[in-house]
Amino acid sequence: MSTQGRKPERGGTHHEAWFYMLRGRFRIFVKPYLELIASQVQRKIVLWLVLALFGWITVGCNQQPTKDPLADESFLTEQPCAPPCWYGLELDISTEEEVYSVIESLPFVDPATIRESQQHWLSYENVETAIDFGCLHPQEHFCGEMRVAQDKLKLISLLVNYDLSFETVVDKLGPPEYVDYGIYGPEDSYCLIKLNWPEQSIVTRSLPLPMEDCIAIEQGKNRIFPNIKAGVIIYMVRERFLDRPASLDLRIQWPGFAEP
């Protein structure tokens, strides 16, 4: 009989019979164990990845910003002289030449950013030289300004490039004599609070705060919290502390800190 067109029958030899028998036993006995092992390995890999990711997140959250050892913290350290002296520069004593000599020598100042302009104080007749500069440590396009009039240093304004709270400033200088506050920015978008020590020739201005803080102060509520961050430290001669606040500001006597 012709076999053309018929499919060959499976298991026609002894070896093939053994092969199919072993494959059946593999499926019944061995394969479930391999699948179990594989699933356990997968679970361990997933667990390891989760723990590794959690550890990375934890380290990232707990890591503190790197402190720049060359940053200017002379207000706190009083080195090389105590405020309102600044790296040997003294109000109403240091000359314009001395101002340039000092700021060009400081390691945290970027000499390429030193700029000079003519400004006015109170009136157009009072012309003075403004010398501002940026910093390398930390890198800031603007971090300070000096004002010189009649060849005498009248004002030193310094950007605070480290963590400095109002509480720390008051602990160091004592209670301020009075507080100026005002709403600034596009569409009156933020509030600035200034603590004033005229007898010590020092002013501390806050970082921008919510506009509502200024409104609350005007309504008689104390919104001067100890954890407010200082944004600028200013040293200026006594005559620049005016009997009235600036045009955009209001003034109150020091009320003490509000409860956080």
C-alpha positions as CSV (number, residue, x, y, z in Angstrom):
1,M,0.0,0.0,0.0
2,S,1.3,3.4,-0.9
3,T,2.2,5.7,2.1
4,Q,2.5,8.9,0.0
5,G,0.6,11.8,1.5
6,R,0.3,10.2,5.0
7,K,1.9,11.9,8.1
8,P,4.6,9.8,9.7
9,E,3.4,8.2,13.0
10,R,5.1,9.5,16.2
11,G,6.9,7.2,18.6
12,G,8.0,4.7,16.1
13,T,11.4,3.9,17.8
14,H,12.5,2.9,21.3
15,H,14.6,6.1,21.7
16,E,11.6,8.2,20.8
17,A,9.4,6.5,23.3
18,W,12.0,7.3,26.1
19,F,12.2,10.9,24.9
20,Y,8.4,11.5,25.2
21,M,8.3,9.7,28.5
22,L,11.0,11.9,30.0
23,R,9.4,15.1,28.6
24,G,6.1,14.2,30.3
25,R,7.8,13.6,33.6
26,F,9.7,16.9,33.3
27,R,6.4,18.7,32.8
28,I,4.9,17.0,35.8
29,F,7.7,17.0,38.3
30,V,10.5,19.4,37.4
31,K,8.9,22.3,35.7
32,P,6.8,23.4,38.7
33,Y,9.9,23.6,40.9
34,L,11.8,25.6,38.3
35,E,8.9,28.0,38.0
36,L,8.8,28.4,41.8
37,I,12.5,29.1,41.9
38,A,12.2,31.6,39.1
39,S,9.4,33.4,40.9
40,Q,11.4,33.6,44.1
41,V,14.4,35.0,42.3
42,Q,12.2,37.6,40.6
43,R,10.7,38.6,44.0
44,K,14.2,39.0,45.5
45,I,15.3,41.1,42.5
46,V,12.3,43.3,42.9
47,L,12.8,43.6,46.6
48,W,16.4,44.5,46.2
49,L,15.5,47.2,43.6
50,V,12.9,48.7,46.0
51,L,15.3,48.7,48.9
52,A,18.0,50.3,46.8
53,L,15.7,53.0,45.5
54,F,14.4,53.7,49.0
55,G,17.9,54.0,50.3
56,W,18.8,56.4,47.4
57,I,15.7,58.5,48.1
58,T,16.5,58.6,51.9
59,V,20.1,59.7,51.3
60,G,18.9,62.3,48.9
61,C,16.3,63.7,51.3
62,N,18.7,63.8,54.3
63,Q,21.7,65.2,52.4
64,Q,22.4,68.8,53.4
65,P,23.4,71.4,50.9
66,T,27.2,71.6,50.6
67,K,28.5,74.5,52.6
68,D,31.0,76.7,50.7
69,P,34.0,77.3,53.0
70,L,34.9,80.4,51.1
71,A,31.5,82.1,51.4
72,D,31.3,85.3,53.3
73,E,29.9,84.7,56.8
74,S,31.7,87.6,58.4
75,F,28.5,88.9,60.0
76,L,28.5,85.8,62.2
77,T,32.2,85.1,62.6
78,E,33.2,88.8,63.0
79,Q,36.3,88.0,61.1
80,P,38.5,89.9,60.4
81,C,36.5,92.6,62.2
82,A,33.1,93.0,63.9
83,P,30.1,94.5,62.1
84,P,29.6,97.1,60.8
85,C,33.2,96.8,59.9
86,W,33.7,94.6,56.8
87,Y,37.1,93.1,56.0
88,G,38.8,96.2,57.3
89,L,36.4,98.7,55.5
90,E,34.8,101.2,57.9
91,L,31.9,103.5,57.4
92,D,32.7,107.2,57.0
93,I,36.5,106.3,57.1
94,S,37.4,104.1,54.2
95,T,38.0,105.7,50.8
96,E,36.9,104.6,47.3
97,E,40.4,103.4,46.6
98,E,40.4,101.3,49.7
99,V,37.0,99.8,48.8
100,Y,38.4,98.7,45.4
101,S,41.5,97.3,47.0
102,V,39.6,95.2,49.5
103,I,36.9,93.7,47.2
104,E,39.4,92.9,44.5
105,S,41.4,90.8,47.0
106,L,38.6,88.8,48.5
107,P,38.6,85.1,47.5
108,F,34.8,84.9,47.2
109,V,34.4,87.9,44.9
110,D,34.4,87.5,41.1
111,P,36.7,90.4,40.0
112,A,35.2,90.3,36.5
113,T,31.8,91.4,37.9
114,I,32.9,94.5,39.7
115,R,30.9,97.5,38.2
116,E,30.7,101.2,39.0
117,S,27.8,103.6,38.5
118,Q,26.6,107.0,39.6
119,Q,23.6,107.0,41.9
120,H,21.7,109.6,44.0
121,W,20.7,109.6,47.6
122,L,17.6,111.5,48.7
123,S,18.1,114.2,45.9
124,Y,19.8,114.7,42.6
125,E,22.3,117.0,44.3
126,N,23.6,114.1,46.4
127,V,25.6,112.1,43.8
128,E,27.5,109.0,45.0
129,T,29.4,106.2,43.5
130,A,27.9,102.7,43.6
131,I,30.3,99.8,43.4
132,D,28.6,96.4,43.1
133,F,30.1,92.9,42.6
134,G,29.2,89.3,42.1
135,C,30.6,86.2,43.9
136,L,32.4,83.0,43.0
137,H,31.6,81.4,46.4
138,P,28.8,80.7,46.0
139,Q,28.4,81.8,42.4
140,E,26.0,84.8,42.3
141,H,25.7,87.4,39.6
142,F,25.2,90.0,42.3
143,C,26.1,89.6,46.0
144,G,27.1,93.1,47.3
145,E,27.2,96.8,46.8
146,M,29.2,99.7,48.3
147,R,28.2,103.4,48.2
148,V,30.8,106.1,48.4
149,A,30.1,109.8,48.7
150,Q,32.8,112.5,48.9
151,D,35.4,109.7,48.9
152,K,34.0,108.2,52.1
153,L,32.3,104.8,52.4
154,K,28.6,105.4,53.4
155,L,26.9,102.0,52.8
156,I,27.7,98.3,52.6
157,S,24.9,96.0,51.3
158,L,25.6,92.3,51.4
159,L,23.5,89.4,50.0
160,V,23.1,86.6,52.6
161,N,24.4,83.4,51.0
162,Y,23.9,81.2,54.0
163,D,21.1,80.2,56.4
164,L,20.5,83.2,58.7
165,S,17.2,83.7,60.6
166,F,15.8,86.8,62.2
167,E,16.1,85.0,65.5
168,T,19.9,84.6,65.1
169,V,20.3,88.2,64.1
170,V,18.3,89.5,67.1
171,D,20.2,87.1,69.4
172,K,23.5,88.6,68.2
173,L,22.5,92.3,68.0
174,G,19.7,92.6,70.6
175,P,16.2,93.8,69.8
176,P,15.9,96.3,66.9
177,E,14.8,99.8,67.6
178,Y,12.0,99.7,65.0
179,V,10.6,97.6,62.1
180,D,9.9,98.9,58.5
181,Y,7.7,96.8,56.2
182,G,6.2,97.2,52.8
183,I,4.7,95.5,49.8
184,Y,6.9,95.3,46.6
185,G,7.2,93.5,43.3
186,P,5.0,93.2,40.2
187,E,1.4,93.8,41.1
188,D,2.4,94.2,44.8
189,S,3.2,90.5,45.0
190,Y,5.4,90.1,48.1
191,C,6.3,91.6,51.5
192,L,9.7,92.7,52.8
193,I,10.4,93.3,56.5
194,K,13.4,95.3,57.7
195,L,14.8,95.3,61.2
196,N,16.7,98.4,62.1
197,W,19.5,99.1,64.6
198,P,20.5,102.8,63.9
199,E,22.9,103.0,66.9
200,Q,24.8,100.0,65.5
201,S,24.5,101.1,61.8
202,I,22.9,97.8,60.8
203,V,19.8,96.8,58.9
204,T,18.5,93.3,58.2
205,R,16.0,92.8,55.4
206,S,14.0,89.6,55.0
207,L,13.7,87.4,52.0
208,P,10.4,88.0,50.1
209,L,7.4,86.9,52.2
210,P,3.7,86.5,51.3
211,M,2.0,89.8,50.8
212,E,-0.6,88.8,53.5
213,D,2.1,89.2,56.1
214,C,2.5,92.9,55.5
215,I,-1.3,93.3,55.4
216,A,-1.6,91.5,58.8
217,I,1.1,93.7,60.4
218,E,-0.8,96.8,59.2
219,Q,-4.0,95.4,60.8
220,G,-2.1,95.2,64.1
221,K,-1.2,91.5,64.0
222,N,2.3,90.4,64.8
223,R,3.7,88.5,61.8
224,I,7.4,88.8,62.6
225,F,8.3,85.1,63.2
226,P,11.8,84.1,64.5
227,N,12.3,81.7,61.6
228,I,12.0,84.4,58.9
229,K,15.1,84.2,56.7
230,A,17.4,87.2,56.3
231,G,18.1,88.0,52.7
232,V,20.3,91.1,53.0
233,I,22.6,92.6,55.6
234,I,23.2,96.4,55.4
235,Y,25.7,98.5,57.2
236,M,25.2,102.3,56.7
237,V,26.2,105.5,58.4
238,R,23.9,106.9,61.1
239,E,22.5,109.8,59.0
240,R,20.9,107.3,56.5
241,F,18.5,106.1,59.2
242,L,15.7,108.5,58.5
243,D,12.9,109.7,60.9
244,R,10.4,108.4,58.4
245,P,10.2,105.1,56.5
246,A,10.9,104.8,52.7
247,S,8.0,105.8,50.4
248,L,6.7,102.3,50.1
249,D,7.1,101.3,53.7
250,L,5.3,101.6,57.0
251,R,7.0,101.6,60.5
252,I,6.2,100.1,63.8
253,Q,8.1,99.7,67.1
254,W,9.7,96.4,67.7
255,P,6.8,94.1,68.9
256,G,9.0,91.1,69.8
257,F,8.7,87.8,67.9
258,A,5.3,86.2,67.2
259,E,4.6,82.7,68.2
260,P,5.4,80.3,65.3
